[in-house]
């Protein structure tokens, strides 16, 4: 059995997400986890900045996932992980494209430009509601894209459920010239930051009453 490098002495993780890429990252480091997907409204609030947006949604997903755990486990046995990732270009949010045309539009915007990838992660103890959260930013530089490249990539279907219409761990890697910051954050789950939050929540005293 692969060693649990992420959280060797801590509780099992419940991932409140249907994201296959987040699950794959957890498997990559041998994490013990299960999935309890949470549905929340991912639309940004008016005037909401990227950092606040991903933090709010990550905690909403984690708390929704905690409510989905029935009966509630004993404290320390389980923590619920929520995450949300967005791409921003000139402070404009690029979420998941609505269709193939929208995916093409996003890729044209990113072509030859530098953009930011923000992921919010939140860890909640479902037994008493304690939580820790963090927003992580990475900076990504795209190469200039030809129309034929965009059309060919969109036709694969890969961009259609990805923030910013690309997957850095898939065909979108062909477009990425450079990354400043966490690579796993661009995939959708900054693992080193998550490791720190998992350790931190164990240090917070349990709520009483």
DRENRO-914516 format. One record per residue (C-alpha): x, y, z; residue in one letter. Coordinates in nm, 2 decimals. Example, Ala and Ser with C-alpha at 12.3 -4.5 7.8 and 13.67 -1.06 7.14 Angstrom:
residues 2
x=1.23	y=-0.45	z=0.78	code=A .
x=1.37	y=-0.11	z=0.71	code=S .
//
This chain:
residues 209
x=0.00	y=0.00	z=0.00	code=X .
x=0.13	y=0.35	z=-0.09	code=X .
x=0.23	y=0.56	z=0.21	code=X .
x=-0.01	y=0.85	z=0.30	code=X .
x=0.24	y=1.13	z=0.26	code=X .
x=-0.02	y=1.41	z=0.28	code=X .
x=-0.17	y=1.33	z=0.62	code=X .
x=0.00	y=1.03	z=0.77	code=X .
x=-0.13	y=1.07	z=1.13	code=X .
x=-0.44	y=1.27	z=1.07	code=X .
x=-0.81	y=1.19	z=0.99	code=X .
x=-0.95	y=1.06	z=0.67	code=X .
x=-1.04	y=1.33	z=0.41	code=X .
x=-1.39	y=1.37	z=0.26	code=X .
x=-1.35	y=1.55	z=-0.07	code=X .
x=-1.65	y=1.77	z=-0.13	code=X .
x=-1.59	y=1.78	z=-0.51	code=X .
x=-1.66	y=1.58	z=-0.82	code=X .
x=-1.33	y=1.70	z=-0.97	code=X .
x=-1.14	y=1.40	z=-1.11	code=X .
x=-0.82	y=1.60	z=-1.12	code=X .
x=-0.84	y=1.68	z=-0.75	code=X .
x=-0.91	y=1.32	z=-0.67	code=X .
x=-0.61	y=1.22	z=-0.88	code=X .
x=-0.38	y=1.46	z=-0.70	code=X .
x=-0.49	y=1.32	z=-0.37	code=X .
x=-0.43	y=0.96	z=-0.49	code=X .
x=-0.09	y=1.08	z=-0.62	code=X .
x=0.03	y=1.14	z=-0.26	code=X .
x=-0.14	y=0.84	z=-0.12	code=X .
x=-0.41	y=1.03	z=0.07	code=X .
x=-0.69	y=0.83	z=0.23	code=X .
x=-1.01	y=0.99	z=0.12	code=X .
x=-1.36	y=0.95	z=0.00	code=X .
x=-1.59	y=1.17	z=-0.21	code=X .
x=-1.90	y=1.35	z=-0.10	code=X .
x=-1.97	y=1.60	z=-0.38	code=X .
x=-2.13	y=1.93	z=-0.28	code=X .
x=-2.35	y=2.14	z=-0.51	code=X .
x=-2.32	y=2.51	z=-0.45	code=X .
x=-2.39	y=2.82	z=-0.67	code=X .
x=-2.05	y=2.91	z=-0.81	code=X .
x=-2.15	y=3.25	z=-0.95	code=X .
x=-1.94	y=3.54	z=-0.82	code=X .
x=-2.11	y=3.81	z=-0.62	code=X .
x=-2.11	y=4.16	z=-0.76	code=X .
x=-1.77	y=4.33	z=-0.70	code=X .
x=-1.63	y=4.01	z=-0.54	code=X .
x=-1.25	y=3.98	z=-0.58	code=X .
x=-1.09	y=3.66	z=-0.69	code=X .
x=-0.94	y=3.57	z=-0.35	code=X .
x=-1.27	y=3.63	z=-0.16	code=X .
x=-1.46	y=3.44	z=-0.43	code=X .
x=-1.26	y=3.12	z=-0.41	code=X .
x=-1.24	y=3.13	z=-0.03	code=X .
x=-1.62	y=3.17	z=0.00	code=X .
x=-1.70	y=2.88	z=-0.23	code=X .
x=-1.44	y=2.65	z=-0.09	code=X .
x=-1.59	y=2.69	z=0.26	code=X .
x=-1.94	y=2.66	z=0.13	code=X .
x=-1.85	y=2.33	z=-0.04	code=X .
x=-1.67	y=2.20	z=0.26	code=X .
x=-1.96	y=2.28	z=0.49	code=X .
x=-2.21	y=2.14	z=0.24	code=X .
x=-2.00	y=1.82	z=0.23	code=X .
x=-1.99	y=1.81	z=0.61	code=X .
x=-2.37	y=1.82	z=0.62	code=X .
x=-2.38	y=1.53	z=0.38	code=X .
x=-2.19	y=1.31	z=0.62	code=X .
x=-2.46	y=1.13	z=0.82	code=X .
x=-2.43	y=1.03	z=1.09	code=X .
x=-2.15	y=1.28	z=1.18	code=X .
x=-1.83	y=1.10	z=1.26	code=X .
x=-1.64	y=1.14	z=1.59	code=X .
x=-1.42	y=1.45	z=1.61	code=X .
x=-1.08	y=1.37	z=1.46	code=X .
x=-1.19	y=1.08	z=1.24	code=X .
x=-1.28	y=1.29	z=0.94	code=X .
x=-1.23	y=1.63	z=0.79	code=X .
x=-1.41	y=1.77	z=0.49	code=X .
x=-1.22	y=1.94	z=0.21	code=X .
x=-1.37	y=2.20	z=-0.02	code=X .
x=-1.19	y=2.37	z=-0.31	code=X .
x=-1.27	y=2.61	z=-0.59	code=X .
x=-1.05	y=2.72	z=-0.87	code=X .
x=-1.09	y=3.02	z=-1.11	code=X .
x=-0.88	y=3.19	z=-1.37	code=X .
x=-0.85	y=3.57	z=-1.38	code=X .
x=-0.73	y=3.79	z=-1.67	code=X .
x=-0.70	y=4.16	z=-1.59	code=X .
x=-0.92	y=4.09	z=-1.28	code=X .
x=-1.20	y=3.94	z=-1.50	code=X .
x=-1.30	y=3.59	z=-1.38	code=X .
x=-1.29	y=3.31	z=-1.64	code=X .
x=-1.48	y=3.02	z=-1.49	code=X .
x=-1.59	y=2.71	z=-1.67	code=X .
x=-1.70	y=2.77	z=-2.03	code=X .
x=-2.07	y=2.74	z=-2.11	code=X .
x=-2.01	y=2.57	z=-2.44	code=X .
x=-1.75	y=2.51	z=-2.71	code=X .
x=-1.78	y=2.87	z=-2.85	code=X .
x=-1.73	y=3.01	z=-2.50	code=X .
x=-1.42	y=2.79	z=-2.45	code=X .
x=-1.28	y=2.92	z=-2.78	code=X .
x=-1.34	y=3.28	z=-2.66	code=X .
x=-1.15	y=3.22	z=-2.34	code=X .
x=-0.86	y=3.06	z=-2.51	code=X .
x=-0.83	y=3.36	z=-2.75	code=X .
x=-0.83	y=3.59	z=-2.45	code=X .
x=-0.55	y=3.39	z=-2.28	code=X .
x=-0.34	y=3.36	z=-2.60	code=X .
x=0.00	y=3.52	z=-2.56	code=X .
x=-0.10	y=3.66	z=-2.22	code=X .
x=-0.02	y=3.62	z=-1.85	code=X .
x=-0.31	y=3.52	z=-1.62	code=X .
x=-0.37	y=3.42	z=-1.26	code=X .
x=-0.51	y=3.09	z=-1.13	code=X .
x=-0.67	y=3.11	z=-0.78	code=X .
x=-0.77	y=2.81	z=-0.58	code=X .
x=-0.94	y=2.84	z=-0.24	code=X .
x=-0.92	y=2.54	z=-0.01	code=X .
x=-1.11	y=2.49	z=0.31	code=X .
x=-1.09	y=2.21	z=0.57	code=X .
x=-1.38	y=2.17	z=0.81	code=X .
x=-1.42	y=1.94	z=1.11	code=X .
x=-1.79	y=1.82	z=1.07	code=X .
x=-1.83	y=1.73	z=1.44	code=X .
x=-1.79	y=2.09	z=1.56	code=X .
x=-1.76	y=2.32	z=1.26	code=X .
x=-1.40	y=2.42	z=1.31	code=X .
x=-1.24	y=2.53	z=0.99	code=X .
x=-0.92	y=2.66	z=0.83	code=X .
x=-0.89	y=2.81	z=0.48	code=X .
x=-0.65	y=2.96	z=0.24	code=X .
x=-0.65	y=3.11	z=-0.11	code=X .
x=-0.35	y=3.03	z=-0.33	code=X .
x=-0.24	y=3.22	z=-0.64	code=X .
x=-0.03	y=3.10	z=-0.93	code=X .
x=0.08	y=3.30	z=-1.24	code=X .
x=0.07	y=3.13	z=-1.58	code=X .
x=0.20	y=3.25	z=-1.91	code=X .
x=0.04	y=3.13	z=-2.23	code=X .
x=0.21	y=3.11	z=-2.57	code=X .
x=0.04	y=3.28	z=-2.87	code=X .
x=-0.23	y=3.04	z=-3.00	code=X .
x=-0.33	y=2.99	z=-3.37	code=X .
x=-0.70	y=2.95	z=-3.45	code=X .
x=-0.64	y=2.60	z=-3.57	code=X .
x=-0.48	y=2.51	z=-3.24	code=X .
x=-0.78	y=2.65	z=-3.05	code=X .
x=-1.03	y=2.47	z=-3.27	code=X .
x=-0.85	y=2.14	z=-3.24	code=X .
x=-0.82	y=2.16	z=-2.86	code=X .
x=-1.18	y=2.26	z=-2.81	code=X .
x=-1.29	y=1.97	z=-3.03	code=X .
x=-1.13	y=1.73	z=-2.78	code=X .
x=-1.39	y=1.83	z=-2.52	code=X .
x=-1.13	y=1.87	z=-2.26	code=X .
x=-1.17	y=2.25	z=-2.20	code=X .
x=-1.55	y=2.23	z=-2.14	code=X .
x=-1.54	y=2.17	z=-1.77	code=X .
x=-1.22	y=2.35	z=-1.68	code=X .
x=-1.18	y=2.70	z=-1.54	code=X .
x=-1.03	y=2.91	z=-1.81	code=X .
x=-1.10	y=2.64	z=-2.07	code=X .
x=-0.78	y=2.45	z=-2.03	code=X .
x=-0.62	y=2.16	z=-1.83	code=X .
x=-0.25	y=2.21	z=-1.76	code=X .
x=-0.22	y=1.84	z=-1.68	code=X .
x=-0.37	y=1.76	z=-2.02	code=X .
x=-0.36	y=1.90	z=-2.37	code=X .
x=-0.35	y=2.25	z=-2.23	code=X .
x=0.01	y=2.19	z=-2.13	code=X .
x=0.10	y=2.26	z=-2.49	code=X .
x=0.00	y=2.62	z=-2.44	code=X .
x=0.18	y=2.69	z=-2.11	code=X .
x=0.52	y=2.86	z=-2.14	code=X .
x=0.58	y=2.93	z=-1.77	code=X .
x=0.42	y=2.89	z=-1.42	code=X .
x=0.51	y=3.10	z=-1.12	code=X .
x=0.39	y=2.94	z=-0.80	code=X .
x=0.23	y=2.60	z=-0.73	code=X .
x=0.18	y=2.37	z=-1.02	code=X .
x=-0.08	y=2.16	z=-0.84	code=X .
x=-0.27	y=2.48	z=-0.77	code=X .
x=-0.31	y=2.53	z=-1.14	code=X .
x=-0.44	y=2.17	z=-1.17	code=X .
x=-0.69	y=2.25	z=-0.90	code=X .
x=-0.55	y=2.16	z=-0.55	code=X .
x=-0.24	y=2.31	z=-0.40	code=X .
x=-0.10	y=2.01	z=-0.21	code=X .
x=0.17	y=2.18	z=0.00	code=X .
x=-0.08	y=2.43	z=0.12	code=X .
x=-0.34	y=2.16	z=0.19	code=X .
x=-0.08	y=1.97	z=0.40	code=X .
x=-0.03	y=2.28	z=0.61	code=X .
x=-0.40	y=2.33	z=0.67	code=X .
x=-0.45	y=1.97	z=0.77	code=X .
x=-0.18	y=2.01	z=1.03	code=X .
x=-0.32	y=2.34	z=1.15	code=X .
x=-0.68	y=2.22	z=1.21	code=X .
x=-0.55	y=1.96	z=1.45	code=X .
x=-0.39	y=2.23	z=1.66	code=X .
x=-0.71	y=2.44	z=1.70	code=X .
x=-0.89	y=2.36	z=2.02	code=X .
x=-1.23	y=2.19	z=1.99	code=X .
x=-1.53	y=2.41	z=2.03	code=X .
x=-1.73	y=2.36	z=2.35	code=X .
x=-2.10	y=2.37	z=2.41	code=X .
//
